[in-house]
Amino acid sequence: MIYLRSLLFYIWLILITLIFAPLTIVLVILPFKKRWPIITTWNTLAIWGAKVICGIRYQIKGEENIPSYAAIYLCKHQSVWETIFFPAFFKRSLAYVYKKEIDYIPIFGWAFMTAQQIAINRKKRRSAMIQLLEQGSQRLKDDRNIFLFPEGSRMPIGQKGQYKLGGVRLAIHTGKGIIPVAHNAGICWARNAFIKKPGIITVSFGPEITPDKGLDDKALNAKVEAWIENEMRIIDPQSYHDEPKKD
């Protein structure tokens, strides 16, 4: 039954992608603010399909920590689910920082390019950082949230990748605060797994972490990492063998 539901869900994803990917490209003639609600309907339908077909629901923790202004969000990365979810969840448009290779995927990549995200070439670290700082600053000025996955790649549940410095450097460069985000999407939609398991995903938003004077990028990054990894042990204790640290 789970296999069949997963198969039906992928058919659903293919159908809505065949509709919205070409539509996104065609709608490039419209101003971005008018396009965004239309193109992110795909995200809303995908999350709806995951809920109805696969039984993947979600709950929000710390919603009071979401600011009323554009901010930088540094998020745990376990699944594809979270990348689909956030554009549907936020009323304010957002920009993901992603590897430029995605742009070369026929139709999907081209559609992604029209959404004015931030594509970087990871092989050229210096130019990638310049792109992030320049384009990230502009997106924030345009009142758009910036989303980064500091671990870079999706991590299996219960594991942690190396937290990269791009997001905190953008925060220091712009003076904007960071909202750390933890979630356990991997328990339902695991990395590289065809099967989608029913369950409730918890998405937890932490208090804003500001780039205080005298705090360098590594120290700021450590604060973000500490909150996210500690929160992971609270929302998904069965995947971790150590206890969350008390404040």
C-alpha positions in Angstrom: 0.0 0.0 0.0 2.8 2.4 0.9 4.5 1.6 -2.4 1.4 2.2 -4.4 0.7 5.5 -2.7 4.3 6.6 -3.4 3.9 5.7 -7.0 0.6 7.6 -7.3 2.3 10.6 -5.6 5.1 10.6 -8.2 2.5 10.5 -11.0 0.9 13.5 -9.3 4.2 15.3 -9.2 4.8 14.6 -12.9 1.4 15.8 -13.9 1.6 19.1 -12.1 5.2 19.6 -13.2 4.2 19.1 -16.9 1.6 21.9 -16.4 3.5 24.4 -14.3 7.1 24.2 -15.6 6.2 25.4 -19.1 3.7 27.9 -17.6 6.5 29.3 -15.4 8.6 29.9 -18.5 5.7 31.6 -20.4 4.9 33.8 -17.4 8.3 35.4 -17.4 6.8 38.3 -19.3 4.9 39.3 -16.2 6.4 41.2 -13.2 8.0 38.9 -10.7 5.5 39.8 -7.9 2.6 38.7 -10.0 4.4 35.6 -11.2 5.4 34.3 -7.7 1.9 33.4 -6.4 1.2 31.5 -9.6 4.4 29.5 -9.9 4.4 28.5 -6.3 0.9 27.0 -6.8 3.0 24.0 -7.9 4.5 23.8 -4.4 1.1 24.1 -2.7 -0.2 21.3 -4.9 2.8 19.1 -4.2 2.5 19.5 -0.4 -1.2 18.8 -0.7 -0.5 15.7 -2.7 2.0 14.5 -0.2 -0.7 14.9 2.5 -3.6 13.4 0.7 -1.9 10.6 -1.1 1.0 9.7 1.2 -0.3 10.9 4.6 2.6 13.3 5.1 1.3 16.1 7.4 3.2 18.8 9.2 3.1 21.0 12.3 4.9 24.3 13.0 6.8 25.0 16.2 8.1 28.5 17.0 6.0 30.4 14.4 6.2 33.4 16.7 9.9 33.6 15.8 9.2 34.3 12.1 9.8 38.1 11.7 7.4 40.4 9.7 10.4 41.5 7.6 12.7 39.7 5.1 15.4 37.6 6.9 18.0 35.0 6.3 16.9 31.4 7.1 19.5 28.7 7.7 17.8 25.3 7.6 18.6 21.7 8.3 18.6 19.7 5.0 17.3 16.1 5.0 14.8 15.9 2.2 13.3 17.4 -0.9 10.1 18.0 1.1 11.4 21.2 2.8 12.6 22.7 -0.4 9.0 22.3 -1.8 7.3 23.4 1.5 8.8 26.8 2.2 7.7 28.6 -0.9 4.2 27.4 -0.3 4.3 28.2 3.5 5.6 31.8 3.3 3.5 34.7 2.1 6.7 36.6 1.3 8.6 35.4 -1.7 11.9 33.7 -1.1 15.2 33.0 -2.8 17.1 29.7 -2.5 20.8 29.5 -2.9 21.4 26.5 -5.1 24.1 24.9 -7.3 24.1 26.3 -10.8 24.0 22.8 -12.4 20.3 22.7 -11.7 19.8 25.4 -14.4 20.8 22.9 -17.1 18.0 20.4 -16.3 15.6 20.7 -19.3 12.3 22.5 -18.5 12.6 22.2 -14.7 15.9 24.0 -14.5 14.8 26.6 -17.0 11.6 27.2 -14.9 13.7 27.5 -11.8 15.9 30.2 -13.4 12.8 32.4 -14.0 12.0 32.4 -10.3 15.0 34.7 -9.6 16.8 32.4 -7.2 20.5 32.6 -6.5 22.6 30.2 -8.5 26.2 29.7 -7.6 29.1 27.7 -9.0 30.4 25.7 -6.1 33.6 24.8 -7.9 34.7 28.5 -7.9 34.4 29.3 -4.2 35.5 32.9 -4.3 33.2 33.9 -7.1 30.4 31.9 -5.5 30.8 33.9 -2.3 30.8 37.2 -4.2 27.6 36.1 -6.1 25.9 35.2 -2.8 26.8 38.5 -1.1 25.8 40.6 -4.0 22.6 38.8 -5.1 21.6 37.9 -1.5 21.8 41.6 -0.5 19.7 42.6 -3.5 17.0 40.0 -2.8 16.8 41.2 0.9 16.4 44.8 -0.4 13.6 43.5 -2.6 11.9 42.3 0.6 12.5 38.6 -0.1 13.6 35.9 2.4 16.9 34.1 1.7 17.0 30.4 2.4 20.3 28.5 2.7 21.0 24.9 3.6 24.4 25.3 5.3 25.2 21.6 5.2 25.0 21.8 1.4 23.8 18.3 0.7 20.8 16.4 2.2 21.8 14.4 5.2 20.4 11.1 6.5 18.3 11.4 9.6 20.4 11.5 12.8 23.5 12.8 11.0 25.1 16.2 10.6 27.1 17.7 7.8 29.7 20.4 8.0 28.0 23.8 8.3 29.4 26.1 5.7 29.9 29.9 6.3 28.0 31.4 3.3 24.8 32.2 5.2 26.5 33.8 8.2 28.7 35.8 6.0 25.7 37.2 4.2 24.2 38.1 7.6 27.4 39.9 8.7 27.6 41.6 5.3 24.0 42.9 5.4 23.5 43.2 9.1 20.4 41.0 8.9 19.4 38.5 11.5 19.4 34.7 11.0 16.4 32.5 11.7 17.6 28.9 12.4 15.3 26.2 11.2 15.1 22.5 12.3 12.8 19.8 10.9 12.6 16.1 10.7 11.2 15.7 7.1 13.6 12.8 6.6 11.4 10.5 8.7 8.7 10.7 6.0 10.6 11.6 2.9 14.1 10.2 3.2 17.0 11.2 1.1 17.0 9.4 -2.3 14.2 7.2 -1.1 11.3 6.3 -3.5 9.0 5.3 -0.6 7.2 8.1 1.2 6.1 7.2 4.7 3.0 8.7 6.4 3.6 10.8 9.5 3.8 14.3 11.0 6.8 16.5 10.1 7.7 19.1 12.7 9.2 22.3 11.3 10.7 24.4 14.1 11.7 28.1 13.8 14.2 29.3 16.3 14.7 32.8 17.8 16.5 35.3 15.6 20.3 35.2 15.9 21.9 38.5 15.1 25.4 39.2 13.9 26.6 41.1 17.0 29.6 43.3 16.8 32.9 41.5 17.4 31.4 38.1 16.5 33.2 36.6 13.6 31.7 34.3 11.0 32.9 31.1 12.6 31.5 32.0 16.0 28.1 33.1 14.5 28.0 29.9 12.5 28.6 27.9 15.7 25.6 29.5 17.4 23.4 28.7 14.4 24.6 25.1 14.3 24.2 24.6 18.0 20.6 25.7 18.0 19.6 23.6 15.0 21.4 20.4 16.1 20.1 20.8 19.7 16.5 21.3 18.4 16.9 18.2 16.1 17.3 16.1 19.3 14.1 17.6 20.7 11.9 17.1 17.7 13.4 13.8 16.6 14.9 12.1 19.7 14.6 8.6 18.3 17.1 9.4 15.6 19.8 10.6 18.0 21.7 8.8 20.7 22.7 11.8 22.8 20.4 14.1 24.7 19.8 17.8 23.8 21.9 20.3 25.6 20.1 22.5 28.1 20.5 26.3 27.8 
